[in-house]
Amino acid sequence: MKSKPQKNRADGAEAGFTLQELLVVLVFIGLLGAIALPAVAASRPASRIAQCLENQRRMVLAWRLYSNDFSDKLPLNAGYNETATSVTDPRIGNGSWVHGRMDWAPGSTDPKLIELGALFPYAKDVKMYKCPEDKRTIVLSGIERSTTRSISMNCWLNPINPFAVSSPIFRKQSGITNPAPADLFVFIDESPSTINDGMFIDDPVGWPSTWIDVPGAYHAGGSGMSFADGHCIVKEWTDRTVLSGTAATFSPAAQIPPTDLLWLQQRSTRYP
């Protein structure tokens, strides 16, 4: 004999939620969501900073491993005229750490140009070459595509053709003594307004008060950086030229004296 459903209400209705009780539960869930959302939103920038620093850490490790395999030599650093813009470009074979100019479509969206760089065997994830906060895209044939890279390498580290000869150029790991490895930057997130080749240029002698290339300001005014000893930071900038995110190459520093620019120059090569 089947048992009858239990009843616990005065009107004899079967046990269950009333519409009023369900509304109360939904309101309560909504309140919990409203409380949690700010915490979740706040955690997103922190997680992207962590990812940016992890990318920088892995890239500078790749840079160091390359030297271990090539008799202490640093990977070559191509400037504007040495950076390949397509996979059939003969400049592919010049040994540069990366190819693909970010001001040259469609090469700026082709991951194969990253893969053909000398560092890719040591850093085999294209995502490592771009800060997660860099949302820059280019429309090609009606399709929106992401650019492949936000990082550039210090121009004083083994350039194929030096931008200038006014300051020391480093060709080997063992040659990095002044400044010390902990004080010499290797990779930096570059502003989308100036990034083109894989070389970040500043010149403390020839252009002491001018941003030739401009750092990125992806993390609340800061950019990811890695150093020759392997440590990484997010450098927060205060110069309005950097913070604008739109400054062109060869833009004067907004600060007098150029505090932020001077800080970077002192970590780029042997300072005068």
C-alpha positions in Angstrom: 0.0 0.0 0.0 1.5 3.4 -1.0 1.9 6.0 1.7 0.3 9.3 1.2 2.3 12.5 0.8 3.2 14.3 4.0 1.3 17.4 4.8 2.4 20.1 7.1 0.3 23.1 6.3 -2.9 24.2 7.9 -4.7 24.3 4.6 -3.6 20.8 3.7 -1.3 21.8 0.9 1.7 19.5 0.1 5.1 20.6 1.4 7.1 22.9 -0.9 8.1 26.5 -1.7 5.4 29.1 -2.0 5.9 31.8 -4.5 6.6 34.3 -1.7 9.3 32.0 -0.3 10.9 31.6 -3.7 11.0 35.3 -4.2 12.8 35.7 -0.9 15.4 33.1 -1.9 16.0 34.9 -5.3 16.4 38.2 -3.6 18.9 36.7 -1.1 20.9 35.2 -3.9 20.9 38.5 -5.7 22.2 40.2 -2.6 25.0 37.7 -2.3 25.9 38.3 -5.9 26.0 42.0 -5.4 28.3 41.6 -2.5 30.6 39.2 -4.3 30.9 41.1 -7.7 33.2 43.9 -6.5 35.6 41.4 -5.1 35.6 39.4 -8.3 36.0 42.6 -10.4 38.9 43.7 -8.2 40.6 40.3 -8.6 40.7 40.5 -12.4 43.3 43.3 -12.7 45.5 41.5 -10.1 45.2 38.2 -12.0 46.2 40.0 -15.3 49.2 41.6 -13.5 50.2 38.1 -12.3 49.9 36.7 -15.8 51.9 39.6 -17.3 54.7 39.0 -14.7 54.7 35.3 -15.5 55.0 36.0 -19.2 57.9 38.3 -18.5 59.5 35.7 -16.2 59.3 33.0 -18.9 60.6 35.3 -21.6 63.7 36.4 -19.7 64.3 32.8 -18.8 64.2 31.9 -22.5 66.6 34.8 -23.1 69.1 33.4 -20.6 68.7 29.8 -21.8 69.5 30.9 -25.3 72.9 32.3 -24.1 73.6 29.0 -22.3 73.3 27.2 -25.7 75.2 29.8 -27.7 78.5 30.3 -25.9 77.2 33.1 -23.7 76.0 35.2 -26.7 72.8 37.2 -26.4 70.1 36.7 -29.0 70.2 39.2 -31.8 67.8 42.2 -31.6 66.4 43.5 -34.9 65.5 47.1 -35.5 63.0 48.5 -38.0 64.9 47.7 -41.1 65.9 44.2 -40.0 62.5 42.9 -38.8 60.7 40.6 -41.2 57.1 41.5 -42.1 56.0 38.2 -43.7 57.1 34.5 -43.5 58.6 34.8 -47.0 60.7 37.8 -46.1 64.4 37.0 -46.5 65.1 38.8 -43.2 63.6 35.8 -41.4 67.0 34.2 -41.4 68.9 37.0 -39.7 68.7 35.4 -36.2 66.5 38.1 -34.6 64.8 37.1 -31.3 61.4 37.9 -32.9 59.9 39.0 -36.2 56.7 40.8 -37.1 56.3 44.6 -37.0 53.3 45.7 -35.1 52.8 48.7 -37.4 52.7 46.5 -40.5 49.5 44.6 -41.3 48.9 41.7 -41.8 52.3 40.7 -40.3 51.3 42.2 -37.0 48.6 39.5 -36.5 50.5 36.5 -37.8 51.8 34.3 -35.0 54.1 32.5 -37.4 56.4 35.5 -37.3 56.7 35.0 -33.6 57.4 31.3 -34.1 60.2 32.1 -36.6 62.1 34.1 -34.1 65.3 32.8 -32.4 63.7 32.8 -28.9 60.7 30.7 -29.9 62.4 27.3 -29.3 62.8 28.5 -25.7 59.4 30.3 -25.3 56.9 28.2 -27.3 53.7 30.0 -26.4 52.8 33.0 -28.6 50.6 34.3 -25.7 53.8 35.0 -23.7 54.8 37.8 -26.1 51.7 39.9 -25.3 50.5 41.5 -22.1 46.9 40.2 -21.2 45.8 43.9 -20.9 46.9 44.7 -24.4 43.6 44.5 -26.3 44.8 46.0 -29.5 43.3 44.6 -32.7 43.5 45.3 -36.4 40.7 44.7 -39.0 41.9 42.7 -41.9 39.5 41.7 -44.8 36.6 42.7 -42.5 37.8 40.4 -39.7 39.0 41.8 -36.4 42.3 40.2 -35.4 44.5 40.6 -32.3 48.0 41.8 -32.7 50.6 39.2 -31.5 53.0 41.2 -29.3 53.3 43.9 -26.7 56.8 43.4 -25.5 60.1 44.7 -26.9 63.7 44.2 -26.0 66.2 46.7 -24.7 67.9 48.2 -27.8 71.4 48.0 -26.1 71.2 44.2 -26.0 73.0 42.8 -29.0 71.4 44.9 -31.8 72.0 43.8 -35.4 72.4 47.5 -36.2 72.8 49.8 -33.2 70.5 52.8 -32.9 73.5 54.7 -31.5 77.0 54.1 -30.4 77.0 56.7 -27.7 76.6 54.1 -24.9 77.8 50.6 -24.3 76.2 47.7 -26.2 76.1 44.3 -24.6 76.8 41.2 -26.7 77.3 38.5 -24.0 75.8 37.6 -20.6 79.3 37.9 -19.1 79.6 41.4 -20.4 76.7 42.6 -18.2 78.5 44.0 -15.2 77.8 47.8 -15.3 75.0 48.1 -14.7 74.6 44.9 -12.8 72.2 42.2 -14.2 69.6 43.2 -11.5 69.7 46.7 -12.8 69.6 46.1 -16.6 66.1 45.6 -18.2 65.7 43.0 -20.9 61.9 43.1 -21.9 59.3 45.9 -21.4 55.7 46.3 -22.5 55.7 49.0 -25.1 52.9 51.4 -25.8 50.6 50.5 -28.7 51.3 53.9 -30.1 55.0 53.3 -30.7 55.5 49.5 -30.9 56.8 48.4 -34.3 59.9 46.2 -34.4 61.1 44.1 -31.4 63.5 46.8 -30.2 62.7 49.3 -27.4 64.9 52.4 -28.0 66.0 55.0 -25.5 69.2 57.0 -25.8 70.5 58.7 -22.6 73.2 60.6 -24.5 71.6 61.6 -27.8 68.0 62.1 -26.5 68.2 62.6 -22.8 64.8 64.3 -22.4 62.9 62.5 -25.2 60.9 59.2 -25.2 62.0 57.7 -28.5 59.9 54.6 -27.8 57.2 54.8 -25.0 56.5 52.2 -22.3 53.0 50.7 -22.1 50.7 51.8 -19.3 48.5 48.7 -19.2 48.4 48.1 -15.5 46.9 51.3 -14.0 49.7 53.3 -15.5 52.3 50.6 -15.2 54.1 48.2 -17.5 55.6 44.8 -17.1 59.4 44.6 -17.2 62.0 41.9 -16.8 65.7 42.2 -15.8 68.9 40.4 -16.8 69.1 38.6 -13.4 65.6 37.1 -14.0 63.4 39.2 -11.7 60.3 41.0 -13.0 58.3 44.0 -11.9 55.4 46.2 -12.9 56.8 49.7 -13.1 54.3 52.5 -12.4 54.8 55.6 -14.4 53.8 59.2 -13.6 55.0 60.9 -16.8 51.9 62.2 -18.7 53.5 61.3 -22.0 53.5 57.6 -21.0 50.1 57.7 -19.3 48.4 59.1 -22.4 48.9 55.8 -24.2 48.8 57.8 -27.5 52.3 59.5 -27.6 54.2 59.1 -30.8 57.8 58.2 -31.2 60.3 61.0 -30.3 57.8 62.6 -27.8 59.3 64.9 -25.2 59.1 63.8 -21.6 56.3 65.6 -19.8 58.4 65.8 -16.6 61.1 68.4 -16.0 63.6 66.9 -15.0 62.5 63.7 -16.9 62.2 61.6 -13.8 60.6 58.5 -15.4 62.7 58.6 -18.5 65.9 59.0 -16.5 64.9 56.0 -14.3 64.6 53.8 -17.5 67.8 55.2 -19.1 69.7 54.2 -16.0 68.5 50.6 -16.5 69.1 50.4 -20.2 72.8 50.8 -20.6 75.8 52.2 -18.7 74.6 55.7 -17.7 76.8 58.7 -18.5 
